Amino acid sequence: MATCLYNVSDRESQTSWAKKLTKSYYQDDQQAKFMHLQAEVDSLLQQLENLKHQRIAARNQEQ
């Protein structure tokens, strides 16, 4: 099973860095699409992080 290599705060700093980099490389409509996808990825990563914590908590309760 794959593991998450980055935590949410790492991802947020990567997102901030990506925003700075993409400003000069994409037209406005492309950048808007990119930012939407970036937000979706961030949301999915947050959901994965939450599931991970829920599973850990459930495992700890079983023990």
C-alpha positions as CSV (number, residue, x, y, z in Angstrom):
1,M,0.0,0.0,0.0
2,A,1.4,3.4,-0.9
3,T,2.0,5.9,1.8
4,C,1.6,9.7,1.8
5,L,5.0,11.3,1.5
6,Y,3.9,14.8,2.4
7,N,1.7,16.1,5.1
8,V,-0.8,18.9,4.5
9,S,1.4,21.7,5.6
10,D,4.1,20.5,3.1
11,R,1.4,20.4,0.4
12,E,0.3,24.0,1.3
13,S,3.8,25.3,0.9
14,Q,4.1,23.4,-2.4
15,T,0.8,25.0,-3.5
16,S,2.1,28.4,-2.6
17,W,5.3,27.8,-4.6
18,A,3.4,26.4,-7.6
19,K,1.1,29.5,-7.6
20,K,4.2,31.8,-7.9
21,L,5.7,29.7,-10.6
22,T,2.6,29.4,-12.8
23,K,1.7,33.0,-12.8
24,S,4.1,33.9,-15.7
25,Y,3.7,30.6,-17.6
26,Y,-0.1,30.3,-18.2
27,Q,-2.7,32.4,-19.8
28,D,-5.5,33.5,-17.4
29,D,-8.0,30.8,-18.4
30,Q,-5.4,28.1,-18.2
31,Q,-4.2,29.3,-14.9
32,A,-7.8,29.3,-13.6
33,K,-8.2,25.7,-14.6
34,F,-4.8,24.8,-13.1
35,M,-5.7,26.5,-9.8
36,H,-9.1,24.7,-9.7
37,L,-7.3,21.4,-10.2
38,Q,-4.7,22.3,-7.6
39,A,-7.5,23.0,-5.1
40,E,-9.2,19.7,-6.0
41,V,-5.9,17.9,-5.4
42,D,-5.4,19.7,-2.1
43,S,-9.0,18.7,-1.0
44,L,-8.4,15.1,-1.9
45,L,-5.1,15.0,-0.1
46,Q,-6.9,16.5,3.0
47,Q,-9.6,13.8,2.7
48,L,-6.9,11.1,2.6
49,E,-5.2,12.6,5.6
50,N,-8.5,12.6,7.5
51,L,-9.1,8.9,6.6
52,K,-5.7,8.0,7.7
53,H,-6.3,9.6,11.1
54,Q,-9.7,7.9,11.4
55,R,-8.2,4.5,10.6
56,I,-5.4,5.1,13.2
57,A,-8.0,6.1,15.8
58,A,-10.2,3.1,15.0
59,R,-7.2,0.8,15.2
60,N,-6.1,2.3,18.6
61,Q,-9.7,1.8,20.0
62,E,-9.6,-1.9,19.0
63,Q,-6.4,-2.5,20.9
